Amino acid sequence: MTTLAVTVFAGEVPRIAPRLLESQQAAQAVNCDVTQGLLRPLRSPGRVQALPAPAQTIFKHAVDGWLSWPDRVDVVKSAIFDADGERPLGQLLMTGARDYPTMYLAGGEVFRLGIPRPDAVLAVTTATGAALRNVEAVAFASDDLESAPGRENFAGAEILGEDDVTLTVSASLAASRGPVVTQDDDDEDDEDASCADLSFDRAACLAAKVLQLNDAAAEGRRDWTAEEAAAHITDAGFDSVREWWETYGDEESVCPWDNATCCRKAGYVYYAGGEARKPEVVRSSSYCYTVVQRVADGLIAYESAPSPPSEILDVLTGDGVTLSGFVIPEAPDLRITHVRIYRTVAGNESADWRFLAELSVEELAAAGWKYEDTTHDKDVSTEVLVTSQWDPIPDNARGLIKTDNGIYACFRGNELLLSEPFYPYAYPAAYRLTVEDAIVALAHVDNTIVVLTEGRPYLAQGTAPESMQLVHLPIEQSCIAAGSVATLPGGVIYASPDGLMLFSSNQQSLLTEQTLTREQWQELQPERLLGSVHDGRYVGFFEGTREGLLFHIGRADVVRLRLPEGWRVRCLYHHSQDDALYLAAQTPEGEGIWQFEGGAEPLPYLWRSKDFFTSALCGMTAARIQGNQDARHLLLRVFGPDRQRCRDSVRVRGGKTLRLRPTRAERLWSFELSGVAEVCEARLGSSVEGVEYGQ
């Protein structure tokens, strides 16, 4: 008597002929859960919510709930500060949602991720006396002219003159003439002294004129003398220096007096006690600016790379610099809120770009798009410009991922783009790496980026973007489906022409090498595969169909997935916090999101045994299926060597031995179980006794 027994159930191994399989291996396994060696049904998908339109990407947002897109979109959570108090900002970073990378915030606000570098060079011009307009009234010695107050409303400011005589700025002052001072003598107030009451001093006027001509490089010269200045005035049609001054001198801020009680800024020089000094170059400065996109009330600030530097301008004592020519870049979803200005500050060995000021766009517009700088080098901030090489993420970047060390990576064509750590919008050109073939998808294992291409794969290894090195792997296993890429602890799985590949940082293997031949794999149309890793299994569906596969990692068998009629899977999404796998699908109920194995009802399974060979001819006349069939019926079908024509079909309602219809004796037998009942053992035999007692 012959008995066929299956005491442990496993999945398919199509690579091996059905006759040569182990007894527990299936010639066909559909919707079977054989994780524990028992035969159980997978649960049906559980409905989550409806979708208004077909979606090729879904994402569960912590604040806004489910998001969906009609195209393939790569979405990652931000690795930077993402909360306003207890309110999450919900910052997501995306490529593929629009024609350019974007940032999404809770509530639905969308911003451009890349901040363009301003391309306009600032115009810099001398602001004569600007620094003095900002100097507060302070006491100063008559020979310390550079600290003289320059404002015209310093009434009451005390000035220490010659011989320790205290001078006080008068309340009656002329706007064009500067402050007029009076002398305090024995605490008795004197009447205001007017400069007009002082005698005209030709030498003082010419000295001021000479300094003015030389400082402005009049006629290209800086070597004017008093005699040449007088001749210059005469050539202009004036009979005397005084006549010229009475016509133009006051307008040109040239002081004609030489008196200890007259302390004022006269054009390019100061006068006090008869001494005139020409301002010196106190600094040589160049300027640039960046633009800033501040969102979420300033909690998130993205700063661009700087504009080209301005020309270097020599700044004289008491003067400032007027900056103009600010141009704010414009692009869809780009909302520039501030401008940051930087200035060169010379050090012992080099000149750094130091932060000077930050202005809102509204402030700058109100000032006529001009800014006046009167800050001395020693007073400039020590904050150094860090965005010099921070090129924006390209508009056509795709495949965005985030590694464990805060580096973001994406690609365009055959170029791997790496970000500044924790700055997802800045991708310096110096960090970019090029591979031979077009990149299909990216993934990462710890600090290693797996670069999957249309040709050989690469590994980009390193702890910092500037030190990343490409390792060209010798295997010829291209990635044929970007949607098939899935990560698991320590590895990456993707669909190659030969089967599912497993990548880790130190080894690469063909997972399905012992399960499927290349021809069998290609028949599945793996270029349509959508995959994810869930509970130690690679779950894959073929886009636009109801068919899929379930591959237990670490085992050499596979279970086929088959959803109900009318289903069309569009995309998969794994949510780590829910520990759940979701899929977007078209169903008879419409478009919607479903949780894989999230339903209460089981999916009917089908498990077909191997072909059992017996040395002698025998007929299968009895069967016993043990498990839990009391509540759920099970269908047993028996096949002979033709493997297609069913010899007998029996509904199994319990664990008792059943009699089968007598058929012709054969040497090759197989059986099929279908239903939703749990099965732990299946036996077929040529007699009841053989089935009951294992004979």
Order of alpha helices (4+ residues) and beta strands (2+ residues): beta-beta-beta-beta-beta-beta-beta-beta-beta-beta-beta-beta-beta-beta-alpha-beta-beta-beta-alpha-alpha-alpha-beta-beta-beta-beta-beta-beta-beta-beta-beta-beta-alpha-beta-beta-beta-beta-beta-beta-beta-beta-beta-beta-beta-beta-beta-alpha-beta-beta-beta-beta-beta-beta-beta-beta-beta-beta-beta-beta-beta-beta-beta-alpha
